[in-house]
Amino acid sequence: MTFGSELKPNEFGAINGYTEKQLEVYGALAKLLADKATAEKEYGRKVVELAQGFQQQLAGLHESSGGSGMDSLALTDAEAEGAGPLELTAAVNEWAARLEEEGRLHVQVGSKTSSDIADELRAAYDGLAEARRKTLDGYQRLLAERDATYEQKDRARTAYDARSKTLAGSLQRQERATTEKDQEKFRQRADRDTSLRNQAKNEYILHVAVANGAKNAVNRVLTPRAMDAMQAINDHRVAQTRQLLLQMLAMQAAADSRRAAATQRATSVVSRVAPTADSDQLVRRRTAAGQSRWDEPADFRVVVDAAAGEDDAIARDGESQAILRNLGLQAQRDAQRAEEEMRTAASTAEQCRQRAQAGAKGSDRELERAADADRDSAIAELHAVQHRALHAAVELHLGHAVAHGSLHAFKPVTLALSRTCDYCAESIGGLQRKAARCSLCEYTCHAKCQIKVEPNCPGPDTDHKSGFLSMFGSLRSKKKQPQHQRSASVLSADSAVSGAPPSIGATSQASLPRQHAQPLPPALPMLQPTAPPPTTSLVAANAGTVAVLYDFAGDGATTLTVRASDRVRIVEPDTDASGWTAVELPSGLQGLVPTSYVDMSEYKPPPTQHRMLALNEPKPEYVVALYDFSARDPDELSFAAGDRIRVVSREIGDGWLQGALSGGREGRLPVAYVQNEDDDDDD
């Protein structure tokens, strides 16, 4: 019956408290024996006074045993040599009387008790107390390692959420863009933010897998093992105390034959003590009292924004697959290293326990060394579980492909001269020129690019250069195929020639690095309206005509159906940046069409509108919300990402400004959550 198999993981604290209290009694016993030995060595009057005083106390407590006929605590020779049971008080009195009568033996007995019993007991107590402390420290470090894994998971979740918000902001700015140049610029930014979001998501998923592996290892394996280590300390305490008490009693029996009966009685009692008796009693007591309960926590789950169409599947685009393979191969290597460390530490701990069980001198120190080895083994095993969990998570999504590959041996380097990154083909420049270089194949890239490089290191390059020429790379690196992305201007030109409306994700397969090519989604309109069509009636005005750029199917109620190359008259331009423009067809029918579907560059406002704009100068200042914000105080303004907010005042300071929404709501808002509307073109 062991603590780890019978009790629950959340009872480690109770077991530690029990062991600590038992060790305090162990130390108190050592102090008692040391005081006794000192008293014995003083001999003479002090010994007699102590013994007589003790006998007087016993006499005051003595009650005559009617069945035994003992009216006095003093035992006759026959009574001392008898086999019948004796009261503990009488035995102790006999022992005190022997101290008084056999003063000449006190120095010898005291010296032997001090050196062989009390000092050993104190040394054993110190060793076991240190073993308990180290076991507790190792377990706390184990929990800290587990909690650090949880914190990494939470940080990965925070990073994923932040990347998702950034991507949402990029997509909203992309939707508000009105020119092809802006559309292309924001489309590129959205593609970059999508890649960063996918990386953050993958890291989050992997951290969840690692956290679950750490949780299961701590709860199911490592905590029971730590509890068993506490039990080993407690059992050794019992065995060591039993051994020293037997030694003391044997010495007393040899020094004083007249106490043989009492000594034999005590010996027989102590001999019946089993090392596991205390532990068994603790288990039975806690189980019977219903204190042994444990509800295992559920596994962690990946939480994504389902409303935005997200799922919990890991991203497997080309760049993500390279990153995942690198992580999986590195985790496999780290797991093997951790398992080797675990086996070495576990073997050391077992050898120490075997030496402690042999009962040799200094066995308590062996348990202390076993506690150190147990701690190292447990931490190494937890690390191995984490690495295996990471490798298994990658293999689950990529299959056995993760097992094939050769990791690059990247080392951080500082380049003497600028050079081109072998991965992204961009210059590694700047004041410090920090880079990463494979020590085997001389593959050199940005430090940020090394995790994205395919794990296909070919090994040392036989054409490797040394000296000054090594700054310009090896012959192998000169033969690498460039991985430049297709120019954004080429994509823009393709869109213009084809006549297709601007689209999200319009980057073609050719625009991505070779290892990143993935099927692209169907083209969608780049700029969607940021507000629903107004329901109020349209007021006709003398406005100019413009050409329709793309086909648009209206609902027949507030929006019109138009065809590319149609000409429509502007009734009300999109002055509030809602994404909708009021137009009139040649048939006289009026309605709304998306602003991005008509060529507003042809539009010239009539003179009346010019005068109205002049009367409204200066124009009000507007900002655009980058993220959602929920008010925490009554004077704060809640808004959603993409909202257009009029600036009322910037004078309130401390990173806040006063603003108002189109509905009239006004309040304070943080500057970090918004961006000047005029800055969109500068991003």
N, C-alpha and C positions, 0 to 999 in steps of 0.2 A: 504494500500500500504506500503510494508516494503522493506528495503534495501535487505534483504536476498532473498525475493521472486522475486523481480523485477530486481535487478542488478546481475552482474556476479561475480564469486569468485575472479577474478583478479582485481576487483575494490576496494578491502578492503583498499589498500593504499590511494586511492583518498578519500574514506569516512573518514579514520582516519585524513587525512590532513584537510578536510573540518571541522570536529568536533573540531580539535585543533585550527583552526583559529577562529571559532565561540566562543570557550571558551576564547580566547584572548580578543575578544570584550566584552565578559561577565566580564572578569577581569577589562577591561578598564572602564566599566560602574560602577563597584564597587568602583574603585578609584575616579571616578568623584563624586559619592555621598558622599564619605568620605571627599573629599576636600570641597565640598559644605557644609557639616555639620560643618567642622572646621571653614570655613568662617562665617557661621551663628553664631556659638558660640562666635566668636571674638566680634561681635556686634560693636557698636560705630562707630568710624571713619573708621576703616578698612572695616566694612560691608558697610557703606555708600559709601566709595570710590570704593569698588568693584562693588556695584550696579550701582552707577553713571557712572563709566567707561564702564560697560557693556551696560547701556542705551545709552551712547554716541555712542558706536559702532553700536548698533541697529539703532540709528537715522541716522547715515551715510549711512546705507544700505536701509533705508525705502523708499519705493515708494508708493505714494498715490494711494489708490484703488478708481478708478473713479466710479465704480458701487456702492460702499458702502458709499462714501462721507467721508471717514476717512482720514483727513489731518494730524492727529497726532496719534502716537502709543498709547497714553493714552486712555483707554476705559472709557466711561461713565458708570454709574450704569446700565442704560438701555441696553447698548451694552454688558456689562458683563453678564447680566441676560438673554439676548436674546438666541434664539434657532438657529439662522442662523450661517452659517460657518464663521470662522475667520481665518485670516492669522496666521501662526505659529509665525511670528515675533512679531505680536501684543500681542499674548498670552504670549510669553516669556518676552516681555517688561512689561506686567502687573505683571508677576511673579517677575521681578526684582524691579519694583516699590513697590510692597508689601514688599519686603525684606528691602527696604530703609525706608518705612513708618512704618512698624510694627517691629521696632528693638527689642521691649521688648519681642516679640514672638520668636525672632531668637534663643535665647539660648535654649528655650524649644523645638522648632522645630529642631534646630541643634542637640541637645542631642538625641531626639527621632530618627532623621534620622541616626545619627551615630550608635546608639545601635540597632535599630530595622530594619534598611534598609541596610546601608553600610556594617556593620559587618556581617549581615546575608548573604548578597550577596557575600562578600569575602569568608566566610566560605563555602557557596555553591559552589563558583568557585573552591576553593581548593579541596573540596570533589569530584566534577565532573571531575576536571583535574586528580586527583588521580585515579578515576574510569576509565577514558579514558586510562591513562598510564597502569593500571593493565589489562585492556581489551587487549591493544596492547601487553603487556608483555605475557599475557596468549596465545594470538594468535601466537606470535613469538615462545613461547615454544612449542605450538602445531605443528608449522612448523618444529621446531628443532626435535621434536619427530618423525614426518613424515620423515624428512631428515635422521635421525639416522636409521630408518627402511630401507631407500634407501641405506645408507652406508653399513648396515648389508648385504643387498642383494648383493651389489657390492663386499664386502669382501668374501661372500660365493661363488660368481662367481670366484674370484681370487683363493680361496682355491680349488675350483673344478678344475680350469685350472691347478693349480700346481700339484694336485693329478693325473690328467690325464697325465701330462708330466712325472711324476715319474713312473706311470704305463707303459708308452710307453718306458721309458728307461729300466725298468725291463724286459719288453718283448723282447727288442732288445738284452739285455745281455743274456737272456734266449736263443734266437735264435743263438747267437754266441758260446754258450757253446759247447764243443766237447766231454766232458766226461759225463758219466751217473751221477756221483756225482754232477758235476756242473749243469747239467740239472735239477736234483732234487732240488738242492739248489735254483736255480733261479726260478724254478716253484713255490716253496713255497713263495718266495718273490713276485712273480707276483700275486699269490692268495691273499697274504696280502695286496698288493697295490690295487688290484681290490676291496677288501672290503673297504679300506679307500677311494678309489675313489667313490664308491657307497654311502658311508656315506656323503661325501662332496657334491655329486650331490643331494642327498635328502635334505640336509640342504639348498642348493641353490634353489631348487624348492620350498621348504616351505617358504624361505625368499621372493621369488618372489610373492607367494600368499599373504603373510603378507603385502608386500609393496603395492600390488594392493588394498588390503582392506583398508590400511591407506590412500592411495591416494583418493579412492572413498569417504571415510568418511570425510576427510578434505575438499574436493572440493564440495561435495554435501550436507553435513549436518553441519559440524563444522564451516566452513568459513561463510556460510549464517547466522549461529547462532551468530557468533562474529560480523557480520555486523549489525544484529538486535540489539545486545547489544550496539553497537556504536549509533544506531538510538535511543535507549532508553535513552542514556545519552544526546544526542542532544535534544530529545523531552522534557526531564526533564529540560534541560537548558532553553528552551523556556517557559515551564510552570512555572518554578521557577521565571524567570525574570518577566513574566507577573504578577505573584502573588505579588512580592515585589513592582513592579511599581504601581499596584493597591493600595497596602497598603500605599505607599508614597503619592500617589495622594489623597487618602481619608484623610490622616493626614493633608495634606496641605489644603484641602477643609474645614476641621474642624477648622484649625487655622486661616484661612483667607476666610471669606465668600465672599469677594469682588472678589476673584479669582474663584468663584464657576463655572462660565460659562466656563472658560478655563479648569478648572479641570474636569468638567463634559464632556467637549468635548474630552479631552485627555483620560478620563476613557472610554468613548464610543468607541474611536478608539482602545485603548489597549484591551478592552473587546472583540473586534471582532477577536483578534488574536487567532488562533487555535494552540495547541501544535505541530501538525504534519504539519503545513503549510510550514515550512522551508524544512522539509524532502521531502514533495511532490514536492516542486519546484525544489529541487536538482535532484530528479528522472526524472522529466519531461525535465529538461534542458539537462541532460546527454543523455537521450534517444533520444531527438529530434536532438541533435548534432551528433548522431552516435558514441558516445564514449563508449556505452555499448556493447562491443563485447567480446566473449569468445569462444575459441576453446578448447574443453576438450581434454587433452592428451590421447593417446591410452593406453590400459592396457600393462603392462610389459609382456614379453614373455620369456620363458626359451630358452636360446641359448646353443646348444650343438655342438659337432664336428660331423656333419653328415657324413663327408668324412671318419671318422673312424668307421662308422656303429652305432653311438650313436643315440638314440631317446630321446624325452622329457618325456618318461614314467618314473614314479618313481620306483626305485629298490625295489623289494618286497621279497628279500631272507629272510631266517629265522631271521637272526640278525637284518636286516633292519626293519622287521615287528615289532620286539620287541621294537626297538628304536622308531618307528613311533607310536606304541600304547602308549608308555610312554609319548611321546610328545603330542599326542592327548588328553589323559586323563588329563595331567597337564594343557593343554590349556583350557580344559573344566572347570576345577576347577578355574583357574585364571580368566576366563571370568565371571563366576558367582560372584566371589569376586569383580571384576571391575564393573559389572552391579549394584551390591548393593551400591558401593561407588558412582556411577553415580546417582542413584535414590536419595540417601541421599543429595548429593550436589545440584541436581536439585530442590528438595523440599525446601531446604534452600534458594536458589536463588528466587524461586517463592514467598516465604513468605516475603523476604526482599522487593521485588518489590511491593507486596500488601501494605506493610506498607508505602513505598515511595509514592504510588498512593493515599494513604489516606490523604497525605498532612500534616502529623504530623511534629513537630519540629525534626530536625535531619534527615529528609527524604533523604537528599543527602548522609549521611553516610550509610543509608540502601542500596542505589544504589552501594556504594563502596563495601559493604559486598556482595551484589548480584554479582558484578563483580568477586570477589574472588571465590564465589561458582560456578559461570558459568565456570571459568577457571578450577576448580577442576573437575566439571562435564564433561567438554569437554575432558580433558585429560583422565579421567576414561573411558569415552565412546570410545575414540580412542583405549585405551588399550583393552577394551572389544571386539571391532571390530577386532583388531589384533589377539586376542586369538581365537575368533570365526572363523576367516579366517584360522588360523592354524588348528583348529579342523576340519573344513569343508574340508580342503585340504587333511588331513589324512583320514577322513571318505570317501572321494571321491575315494581314491585308495584302502582302506582296507575294505570298507563297514561298516556295523553296528558293526562289531567285535571290533572296537575301543571303543565302549560304554561299553563293558563288561570287567571288570578288576578292580583290587584294587591296587592302587599305593603303592609302598614301601615308608615308611617314612625315607629315607636315611639321616643320619647326618654324617658329617666328624668326624673321630676319629683317634687317634694315638695309635697304638697297643703297648702294653708293650713287647709282644713277637711276633716273626714271626708266621704266621699261613697260611693256604691254602685258597686261594680265592674260595668262594662258586660257582663262575661263571666259571672261566677259569681253576680252579684247579692248578694255579701256586702260588708260595709262595709270600706272602705279606711281603717282607723283606726290607733291606736297613737300613740306619741310622735313618730315621724318621718313617718309617712304616706307611705312610699315607693310610687310608682306608675309606670306607663308610659302615655304619651299619644301618640297618633298626631298628628304635626304637620300632617297634611293634613285628616283628618276629625274630629279631636278625640275619637276613641274612647279611653276611659280605663279602665284595668283594673289589677289587681295586676301587679307586675313578674313574678310567677311565672305569670300567666295569659297574657301576651302571645304566647307561642309556641303557645298552644292556639287563638288567635283565627283564624277563617277568613280567608284572604287575599283579601278582597273589599272593599278600601278604595275608597269611592266618590269620593274626592278632597276638595278643600276644600268646606266647608259655607257656602253663601251666607247662612244664618241665624246665622252665628257671632257670639257675643257677646264683648265685651271688657270689661276692667276687673273690677269686683267680681263681676258676674253670670257671668263666665267660670268662676268657681269651681264653679258648679252645672251646668256642661255646656251644650251647644248644644241647639237645638230638635230636631235630629236625634237626639241621644242620649236626649232625653226620650221620643221615639217608639219607641225600641228595645223589642222584646218581651222580657219577663223570661224568664230561663232557670233559674228556681229548680227544684230537685229536689223530687220529691214527698216529703212528710213521712214519716219512718220509722214514726211512730205510726199513720198511715193504713194503711201496708202491714201492720203488725201486726194492726190491726183487721180488715182484709180476710182475713187468714189465720185469725183466730179465727172469723169468721162462716162462712167456707167449710168449716171443719172439716178442712182439709188439714193434714198434718203439717208442721212447720217444714222449710224447704228452703234449700239453699245457692243463692245467686243469685236469691232470690225477688223482687228488685226488678223491678217491671214496666217495660214500655216507657215508660209515662208518667212514671216516676220519673227518667228520664235527661234531660239537656238535649236540645233538638231535634236538634242535629247529631250526637249521640252514640248515637241509638237503634240497637240491634242485636238480632237474635234471641237469646232467652235459652235456656239449656239446660233440660231437663225437671227438675221438682222432685225433689230427693233428700232423705232424712231429714237433718235438721240435725245430730243427735248420733249418731254411730256409736260402737259399743263400742270402748274403747281397749285391750281385752285380749280374747283368745279365751275362750269359755265354759269354766269350770272343768270338769274331768272327775271330780272327787271327788264322792262321794255327798252329797246334800243332807240336812241335819238339820232336821226339822220343828220349828217353834216356835209358840207361841201368839201369832200376829201378827194385826193387823187386816186388813180387806179394803179394796181400792181399786178404782176404775173404770179400765177400759182406754180410752185416748184414741184409738188408731189401730189399724187392722188390721195384724197381723204374721204372716207365714208361717214357722213353725219347721221344723227339720229332722227332728223326731220322735225325735231321740236325746237331746240335752241342751237344745234350745230348743223352746218350745211354740208352737202356732198359736193366736192369740187374735183376737177381733173387737172393734171399737169398741163401747163401752157394756157389754161383759162386766165382771163383777166377779170379782176373783181375790183370794186370801188371800196376804199377804206371808209367805213362809217365811224368807227371809234378805234384809234390805235391802242396798242397794249401799253398804256402809260403806267399801270400799276405792277408790271412784270408778272402778271398772273399766268402767262403762257397762252392767252386767247386774244384774238383780234376780231372785232366786229366788221363784217364786210357785206356788200350788196352785190348780187348777181346781176347780169344784164337783164334778166327777167323781172327784176325789182324785188326778188325775195332776199330778205336780210337774215343774218344769223352769224354764228361764230365758227372760226376755223383756227387750228393751232398756228401761233405766230411763226413758228419755224417752217411752216409749209408755204409761206408766201414770201416773195422777194421784197422785203421792206427797204432795200437799198434804193428802189425806184420811187419810194413814197416821199412826196413833198407836201408838208402841211400847208393848208391855205393860210393867207395872211391873218385871218381872225385867230387861228390857233397860235401863230407866232406872237401876236399881241398878248394873248392869254398867258403864254409862257413867260413873256417879258414882265407881265404884271406880278407873276408869282415869284420872281427872283427876290432873294436868293433861294435856291432850291433847298428843300429839307434834306438833312443828312440821314442816310439809311445804313443799317448793318444787316448782315445775314447770319442766322444762327448756324453754327457748325455742329452742335450736339443738342440733345434734349436737355432741358433744365426744369426741375420741379421746385417751386418756391417753398422755402422753409419758414419764412416770416411773412406777415401780412403785407409788408411794404415791398416784397420781392415779386418779380414778374415770371410766371411760368410760360415756357414756349417749347416748340418742337424744332428739331433740326430742319433747316431750310426756310424757317419763317423769316419774313422781311420785317424789320423793326425800325421805327423812326426814332432817331436820337433826340431826346428832349434836352438833356444836359450831360456834359462830361465833367462837371465841376465837383461831383461828390467824392471823387478820388478813391484811393485804397483799392484799385483794381475793379471798381464798379462804375456803371453809368446809369443814367435814368433814360428809359425808353418806353415806347408805346406801340402796341400792335394795331392793326388796321381796325379792329373792333372797338378801339377806344380804351382797352385796358392798359394801365400804365404802372410802372414800378421799377425797382432796381434790378439789374442783371449783371453777372460777372463778365468782364471784358474778355477773359480767356475763352468764353463759350461762343463768341461772335467774331465776325470778320467784316471790315469795311466793305461795302458793296463795290466801291471803286477799286478795291484790291484784287477782285477776282481776275482781272486781266493781268495782274502782276504775278499771280501764283505760278 
